[in-house]
């Protein structure tokens, strides 16, 4: 939901209808409403602010082109799936680049992100905790990192993860169980509680 200029609540479905009718301002409203979610989702996969910003822009271009095929399946789920797929594609491309071509100052972009109702102190605390969590997750083996990110950071359910990873729900449960076991075994108790 988003507040329109007149102060009324505008949901994604209404915005999509207006976009398909050719109303440019509706797409800007949709971007404003979902840009932070898309950026954070892309960042959780890429762990690089500049790359996440690029991925976010590409996501919205793809969303704009794909809107005529959208079938009211839950817009946030739909745009999250597009974002994860786009970020995974970019991560694959990045893994082929030499390290000196990879750069980006995530703190600069994270500081520029709009915040709704948080004061400066809580923003700083939140940023510090986010950094700590990101550092811990980066230490996980790849197979555990992906499942932990999807479930805990992106707050996806087993079915969504299974769909995106092209595996069964049982496989997701098993991977998540093994990742939790690895964390319990490898990290000190105070690090994961």
Protein Blocks (a to p, Z undefined) as FASTA:
>chain_A
ZZdfkopacdfklmmmmmmnopaklmmmmmmmmmmmmmmmmmmmnopaklmmmmmmmmmm
mmmmmmmmpgheojklmmmmmmmmmmmmmmmmmmmpcfklpgcdfklmmmmpccfkbcfk
lmmmmmmmmmmmmmmmmmpcfklmmmmmmmmmnopafklmmmmnopafklmmmmmmmmmm
mmmmmpcfklmZZ
